[in-house]
Amino acid sequence: MIKCHLSRILGERKQKIAEVSRETGINRNTLHRLYNETATRVELDVIDVLCRYLDIQVGELFEITEGNAEEKSD
């Protein structure tokens, strides 16, 4: 399973999804799904823009954890 750390990162920086969307051009719904870890797929260009905006590496945004996506939805 892949875990997204967007909520933690934005919380630490006291940033809001609306602000990130406005400044990056990334759709607010896409950011919302990443923030709540409900996204099932993300375009590479979105990951690129988000990592550059936050000045982080992909590995800081995403992490592979034990288990699978089906366990989370139960």
CORQUIDA-V663126 format. One record per residue. N is the residue number from 0. SS is DSSP state (h for helix, s for strand, l for the rest). Layout:
n=N ss=SS
n=N ss=SS
This chain:
n=0 ss=l
n=1 ss=s
n=2 ss=s
n=3 ss=s
n=4 ss=l
n=5 ss=h
n=6 ss=h
n=7 ss=h
n=8 ss=h
n=9 ss=h
n=10 ss=h
n=11 ss=h
n=12 ss=h
n=13 ss=l
n=14 ss=l
n=15 ss=l
n=16 ss=h
n=17 ss=h
n=18 ss=h
n=19 ss=h
n=20 ss=h
n=21 ss=h
n=22 ss=h
n=23 ss=h
n=24 ss=l
n=25 ss=l
n=26 ss=l
n=27 ss=h
n=28 ss=h
n=29 ss=h
n=30 ss=h
n=31 ss=h
n=32 ss=h
n=33 ss=h
n=34 ss=h
n=35 ss=l
n=36 ss=l
n=37 ss=l
n=38 ss=l
n=39 ss=l
n=40 ss=l
n=41 ss=l
n=42 ss=l
n=43 ss=h
n=44 ss=h
n=45 ss=h
n=46 ss=h
n=47 ss=h
n=48 ss=h
n=49 ss=h
n=50 ss=h
n=51 ss=h
n=52 ss=h
n=53 ss=h
n=54 ss=l
n=55 ss=l
n=56 ss=l
n=57 ss=h
n=58 ss=h
n=59 ss=h
n=60 ss=h
n=61 ss=s
n=62 ss=s
n=63 ss=s
n=64 ss=l
n=65 ss=l
n=66 ss=l
n=67 ss=l
n=68 ss=h
n=69 ss=h
n=70 ss=h
n=71 ss=h
n=72 ss=h
n=73 ss=l
